[in-house]
Amino acid sequence: MGSVLIYLLTACGVWFTIRLKGLQIRRFFHMFTILKSSRKSSTHGISSFQALCTSLAARVGTGNLMGVAVAISLGGAGAVFWMWVIALLGMATAFAESALGQLYKERDSNGNFRGGPAYYMSKGLNNKKLAVTFSLCLFFGYGFVFSAVQANSITSAFNGSYGFNPLYTGMAITFAAAFIVMGGLKNIARFAELTVPFMGLLYILVCLTVIWLNIEKVPMVINDIFASAFGLKEAGSGLVGAAIVQGVKRGLYSNEAGMGSAPNAAAAAEPFPPHPVSQGYIQMVAVFFDTIVICSCTAILILLFKDTGSDAQGIQLTQQALAHQVGPWGADFITVAILLFAFTSIVANFAYADNNLKYLKMDNFQGRWFLRIGFLLMLVFGSVATLPEVIALADLSTGLMTIVNVSALFMLSKVVVKITKDYHQQHDKGELPTYKPDEQEHQRLNLTKGIWQKD
């Protein structure tokens, strides 16, 4: 399943990069322009900035600290270059799926916006079976399993660093998560808006300080990355294949582009400019920040350390790399970073599962409480369990979810191209891009009444 996903997601990134004419490079700075006005919201939707932080909360997890270390251990420095390449391609995929999620959104019984892959499969492709299949996979993966894995990584880190009992740590995590998720998506979005910028910027600041202190070594590190990526180093050509596989895998699993998770957050936003494409741009920022910025910081930190002869792997490699530069508190800082990164992933995962209750006919009192109780119990279970079998189920769930979502994206690529063209035509004329489909387009695309065109 893993190799199929690598080929499928890479093909999807290449396809949308070509169809959108390299939009992620040509209009790279435009996505930051939109970010300036991303805090506007309404009673019906969260702000674009909150949607960005919610998707980043899910994207930025232990993989940014541990996964990068594993990729470098197995694929060498060259893995970092291929991680960058796949992130650039993934930006186009993230743009497409998030714009579609925003385009086909609906209002729930409380008047709040909901949307995502299940919605564009049901309306855009008129395929409810596909929508239900996707929702089941996402509900199982994000509602129960992935958060248990994140809880396990937190309790393991605190047990290893401080000897804390995993059960007690797990219960503390569960109570904190319960307090946040009981308030629904808006509460989760507010939490993400406060914590994600803080934790991300603090981690980047520490890494940049280390890089600045070792600035004379950085050109050698960058040279090592490029030389290893293409097998230009002596006796290094055999590692090229491993570098490509590990870099691509790390990039794909870190930025989540194409997996169908981020569109759930993107669809809940009140976009500004008021056009579905603006959410595509906002979610491109998330991929850039997650993989190009945070993963790169971890990678350079590790590559500055790897010649010291340490045989540490995984999160211990990241901890030792920082401790080597700043002293013993570096290992503690990484432990706290894991807590913040993994905990924000936990609450964002709940938001994604909650968003798909409708297609499972569970968007009611009983369904919401079933999700809440099951979600919280799995956090306790994940805190104390060893999870190889559950992780295998999670991988299967993610695989099916991704295959279904990417298939839908390919089939809806004409719609993505059309609305993107509409946005840029208005923007290039100096107008504020506003999506105003006429009645014919409304019917042809099967859009929800009262969202983009008032009844």
CORBELGI-V485667 format. One record per residue. N is the residue number from 1. RES is the residue in one small letter. PSI is psi in whole degrees, -180 to 180 (NA if undefined). D_LAST is the distance of its C-alpha to the last C-alpha in whole Angstrom. Layout:
BEGIN
[[N | RES | PSI | D_LAST] [N | RES | PSI | D_LAST]]
END
This chain:
BEGIN
[[1 | m | -39 | 45] [2 | g | -46 | 46] [3 | s | -34 | 47] [4 | v | -43 | 44] [5 | l | -40 | 42] [6 | i | -48 | 43] [7 | y | -43 | 43] [8 | l | -48 | 40] [9 | l | -36 | 38] [10 | t | -44 | 41] [11 | a | -40 | 40] [12 | c | -43 | 36] [13 | g | -42 | 37] [14 | v | -44 | 39] [15 | w | -50 | 36] [16 | f | -26 | 33] [17 | t | -42 | 36] [18 | i | -49 | 37] [19 | r | -33 | 33] [20 | l | 12 | 32] [21 | k | 47 | 35] [22 | g | 35 | 37] [23 | l | -37 | 34] [24 | q | -19 | 35] [25 | i | -48 | 38] [26 | r | -39 | 37] [27 | r | 35 | 34] [28 | f | -46 | 36] [29 | f | -18 | 36] [30 | h | -34 | 32] [31 | m | -30 | 31] [32 | f | -29 | 34] [33 | t | -43 | 32] [34 | i | -34 | 29] [35 | l | -30 | 30] [36 | k | -36 | 31] [37 | s | 30 | 28] [38 | s | 4 | 27] [39 | r | 2 | 27] [40 | k | 136 | 24] [41 | s | -177 | 22] [42 | s | -179 | 19] [43 | t | -19 | 19] [44 | h | -23 | 17] [45 | g | 157 | 19] [46 | i | 167 | 23] [47 | s | 162 | 24] [48 | s | -35 | 25] [49 | f | -40 | 28] [50 | q | -38 | 28] [51 | a | -41 | 27] [52 | l | -46 | 30] [53 | c | -36 | 32] [54 | t | -44 | 31] [55 | s | -35 | 31] [56 | l | -35 | 35] [57 | a | -40 | 36] [58 | a | -39 | 35] [59 | r | -47 | 37] [60 | v | 102 | 40] [61 | g | -159 | 42] [62 | t | -23 | 46] [63 | g | -29 | 45] [64 | n | -24 | 45] [65 | l | -46 | 49] [66 | m | -43 | 50] [67 | g | -39 | 49] [68 | v | -40 | 50] [69 | a | -43 | 53] [70 | v | -44 | 53] [71 | a | -43 | 52] [72 | i | -38 | 55] [73 | s | -41 | 58] [74 | l | -29 | 57] [75 | g | -2 | 56] [76 | g | -179 | 58] [77 | a | -30 | 56] [78 | g | -23 | 55] [79 | a | -31 | 52] [80 | v | -42 | 51] [81 | f | -46 | 50] [82 | w | -26 | 48] [83 | m | -40 | 46] [84 | w | -45 | 45] [85 | v | -46 | 45] [86 | i | -28 | 42] [87 | a | -41 | 40] [88 | l | -42 | 40] [89 | l | -41 | 39] [90 | g | -26 | 37] [91 | m | -37 | 35] [92 | a | -40 | 33] [93 | t | -45 | 32] [94 | a | -39 | 31] [95 | f | -49 | 29] [96 | a | -50 | 27] [97 | e | -34 | 26] [98 | s | -36 | 25] [99 | a | -41 | 23] [100 | l | -42 | 21] [101 | g | -41 | 21] [102 | q | -41 | 19] [103 | l | -43 | 17] [104 | y | 19 | 16] [105 | k | 162 | 16] [106 | e | 180 | 14] [107 | r | 141 | 14] [108 | d | -172 | 17] [109 | s | -21 | 18] [110 | n | 3 | 18] [111 | g | 5 | 15] [112 | n | 151 | 17] [113 | f | 139 | 17] [114 | r | 149 | 19] [115 | g | -174 | 20] [116 | g | -171 | 23] [117 | p | -42 | 25] [118 | a | -35 | 24] [119 | y | -43 | 20] [120 | y | -20 | 21] [121 | m | -42 | 23] [122 | s | -44 | 21] [123 | k | -49 | 18] [124 | g | -39 | 20] [125 | l | -6 | 23] [126 | n | 44 | 22] [127 | n | 90 | 25] [128 | k | -30 | 25] [129 | k | -41 | 29] [130 | l | -41 | 29] [131 | a | -43 | 26] [132 | v | -40 | 28] [133 | t | -47 | 31] [134 | f | -46 | 30] [135 | s | -40 | 29] [136 | l | -46 | 32] [137 | c | -45 | 34] [138 | l | -42 | 32] [139 | f | -45 | 32] [140 | f | -48 | 36] [141 | g | -56 | 37] [142 | y | -28 | 35] [143 | g | -30 | 35] [144 | f | -52 | 39] [145 | v | -51 | 41] [146 | f | -39 | 40] [147 | s | -33 | 40] [148 | a | -38 | 44] [149 | v | -43 | 45] [150 | q | -41 | 44] [151 | a | -40 | 46] [152 | n | -39 | 49] [153 | s | -36 | 49] [154 | i | -51 | 49] [155 | t | -35 | 51] [156 | s | -42 | 54] [157 | a | -44 | 54] [158 | f | -32 | 55] [159 | n | -43 | 57] [160 | g | -38 | 59] [161 | s | -39 | 59] [162 | y | -4 | 60] [163 | g | 18 | 61] [164 | f | 141 | 58] [165 | n | 123 | 57] [166 | p | -35 | 54] [167 | l | -45 | 53] [168 | y | -41 | 53] [169 | t | -43 | 51] [170 | g | -40 | 49] [171 | m | -38 | 48] [172 | a | -43 | 48] [173 | i | -44 | 45] [174 | t | -44 | 43] [175 | f | -43 | 43] [176 | a | -43 | 42] [177 | a | -41 | 39] [178 | a | -42 | 38] [179 | f | -38 | 38] [180 | i | -48 | 35] [181 | v | -22 | 33] [182 | m | -20 | 33] [183 | g | -1 | 31] [184 | g | -173 | 28] [185 | l | -39 | 27] [186 | k | -38 | 26] [187 | n | -42 | 30] [188 | i | -42 | 31] [189 | a | -40 | 29] [190 | r | -41 | 31] [191 | f | -45 | 34] [192 | a | -39 | 34] [193 | e | -34 | 33] [194 | l | -41 | 36] [195 | t | -39 | 39] [196 | v | -50 | 38] [197 | p | -39 | 38] [198 | f | -53 | 42] [199 | m | -40 | 43] [200 | g | -48 | 42] [201 | l | -36 | 44] [202 | l | -45 | 47] [203 | y | -44 | 48] [204 | i | -41 | 47] [205 | l | -44 | 49] [206 | v | -46 | 52] [207 | c | -42 | 52] [208 | l | -35 | 52] [209 | t | -45 | 55] [210 | v | -44 | 57] [211 | i | -42 | 56] [212 | w | -39 | 57] [213 | l | -20 | 61] [214 | n | 31 | 61] [215 | i | -30 | 60] [216 | e | -21 | 63] [217 | k | -17 | 62] [218 | v | -43 | 59] [219 | p | -37 | 60] [220 | m | -39 | 62] [221 | v | -46 | 59] [222 | i | -43 | 56] [223 | n | -40 | 59] [224 | d | -41 | 60] [225 | i | -49 | 56] [226 | f | -41 | 56] [227 | a | -42 | 59] [228 | s | -33 | 59] [229 | a | -32 | 55] [230 | f | 11 | 57] [231 | g | 32 | 61] [232 | l | -10 | 63] [233 | k | 152 | 65] [234 | e | 136 | 68] [235 | a | 16 | 68] [236 | g | -6 | 64] [237 | s | -28 | 63] [238 | g | -17 | 63] [239 | l | -9 | 60] [240 | v | -47 | 58] [241 | g | -44 | 56] [242 | a | -38 | 56] [243 | a | -44 | 54] [244 | i | -50 | 51] [245 | v | -49 | 51] [246 | q | -40 | 51] [247 | g | -44 | 49] [248 | v | -45 | 46] [249 | k | -46 | 46] [250 | r | -43 | 46] [251 | g | -45 | 43] [252 | l | -48 | 41] [253 | y | -24 | 41] [254 | s | -49 | 41] [255 | n | -14 | 38] [256 | e | 9 | 36] [257 | a | 127 | 34] [258 | g | -12 | 33] [259 | m | -15 | 33] [260 | g | 13 | 30] [261 | s | -53 | 30] [262 | a | -35 | 29] [263 | p | -23 | 25] [264 | n | -38 | 25] [265 | a | -42 | 25] [266 | a | -39 | 24] [267 | a | -24 | 20] [268 | a | -6 | 20] [269 | a | 154 | 21] [270 | e | 103 | 19] [271 | p | 149 | 20] [272 | f | 122 | 21] [273 | p | 152 | 21] [274 | p | 68 | 17] [275 | h | 137 | 18] [276 | p | -29 | 19] [277 | v | -28 | 22] [278 | s | -32 | 23] [279 | q | -28 | 24] [280 | g | -44 | 26] [281 | y | -42 | 28] [282 | i | -41 | 28] [283 | q | -20 | 29] [284 | m | -36 | 32] [285 | v | -40 | 34] [286 | a | -44 | 34] [287 | v | -44 | 36] [288 | f | -48 | 38] [289 | f | -43 | 39] [290 | d | -52 | 40] [291 | t | -50 | 42] [292 | i | -37 | 43] [293 | v | -65 | 44] [294 | i | -48 | 44] [295 | c | -37 | 46] [296 | s | -38 | 48] [297 | c | -46 | 49] [298 | t | -43 | 51] [299 | a | -47 | 52] [300 | i | -39 | 54] [301 | l | -46 | 55] [302 | i | -42 | 57] [303 | l | -25 | 58] [304 | l | -18 | 60] [305 | f | -23 | 62] [306 | k | -17 | 62] [307 | d | 6 | 66] [308 | t | -6 | 67] [309 | g | 5 | 68] [310 | s | 142 | 66] [311 | d | 18 | 65] [312 | a | 152 | 62] [313 | q | 167 | 59] [314 | g | -141 | 55] [315 | i | -29 | 54] [316 | q | -33 | 58] [317 | l | -44 | 58] [318 | t | -43 | 55] [319 | q | -47 | 57] [320 | q | -36 | 60] [321 | a | -43 | 59] [322 | l | -41 | 58] [323 | a | -35 | 61] [324 | h | -32 | 63] [325 | q | -38 | 62] [326 | v | -6 | 61] [327 | g | -178 | 63] [328 | p | -29 | 63] [329 | w | -15 | 60] [330 | g | -40 | 58] [331 | a | -39 | 58] [332 | d | -39 | 56] [333 | f | -43 | 54] [334 | i | -37 | 52] [335 | t | -45 | 52] [336 | v | -38 | 50] [337 | a | -41 | 48] [338 | i | -42 | 48] [339 | l | -50 | 47] [340 | l | -46 | 44] [341 | f | -46 | 43] [342 | a | -38 | 43] [343 | f | -41 | 41] [344 | t | -33 | 38] [345 | s | -40 | 38] [346 | i | -50 | 38] [347 | v | -33 | 35] [348 | a | -37 | 33] [349 | n | -41 | 34] [350 | f | -42 | 33] [351 | a | -40 | 29] [352 | y | -43 | 29] [353 | a | -43 | 30] [354 | d | -35 | 28] [355 | n | -21 | 25] [356 | n | 12 | 26] [357 | l | -33 | 26] [358 | k | -45 | 23] [359 | y | -8 | 24] [360 | l | 9 | 28] [361 | k | 39 | 26] [362 | m | 14 | 28] [363 | d | 62 | 25] [364 | n | -179 | 26] [365 | f | -49 | 29] [366 | q | -43 | 32] [367 | g | -43 | 31] [368 | r | -39 | 30] [369 | w | -31 | 34] [370 | f | -45 | 35] [371 | l | -47 | 34] [372 | r | -49 | 35] [373 | i | -45 | 39] [374 | g | -42 | 39] [375 | f | -47 | 38] [376 | l | -37 | 41] [377 | l | -38 | 43] [378 | m | -27 | 43] [379 | l | -44 | 44] [380 | v | -45 | 47] [381 | f | -47 | 48] [382 | g | -29 | 47] [383 | s | -32 | 49] [384 | v | -9 | 53] [385 | a | 160 | 52] [386 | t | 134 | 53] [387 | l | 29 | 50] [388 | p | -41 | 51] [389 | e | -42 | 50] [390 | v | -39 | 47] [391 | i | -38 | 46] [392 | a | -41 | 47] [393 | l | -39 | 44] [394 | a | -42 | 42] [395 | d | -40 | 43] [396 | l | -45 | 42] [397 | s | -46 | 39] [398 | t | -42 | 38] [399 | g | -49 | 39] [400 | l | -43 | 37] [401 | m | -45 | 34] [402 | t | -44 | 35] [403 | i | -45 | 36] [404 | v | -45 | 33] [405 | n | -46 | 30] [406 | v | -37 | 32] [407 | s | -43 | 32] [408 | a | -39 | 28] [409 | l | -43 | 29] [410 | f | -44 | 31] [411 | m | -24 | 29] [412 | l | 15 | 26] [413 | s | -31 | 28] [414 | k | -37 | 26] [415 | v | -43 | 23] [416 | v | -47 | 24] [417 | v | -41 | 26] [418 | k | -49 | 23] [419 | i | -29 | 21] [420 | t | -42 | 25] [421 | k | -42 | 25] [422 | d | -43 | 22] [423 | y | -49 | 23] [424 | h | -32 | 27] [425 | q | -43 | 26] [426 | q | -45 | 24] [427 | h | -41 | 26] [428 | d | -19 | 30] [429 | k | -2 | 29] [430 | g | 11 | 29] [431 | e | 159 | 25] [432 | l | 114 | 23] [433 | p | 123 | 21] [434 | t | 129 | 17] [435 | y | 115 | 15] [436 | k | 78 | 13] [437 | p | 139 | 13] [438 | d | 176 | 12] [439 | e | -37 | 11] [440 | q | -45 | 14] [441 | e | -35 | 15] [442 | h | -45 | 12] [443 | q | -40 | 13] [444 | r | -39 | 17] [445 | l | -9 | 16] [446 | n | 48 | 15] [447 | l | 158 | 12] [448 | t | 132 | 10] [449 | k | 143 | 6] [450 | g | 2 | 5] [451 | i | -59 | 9] [452 | w | -15 | 10] [453 | q | 121 | 6] [454 | k | 145 | 4] [455 | d | NA | 0]]
END
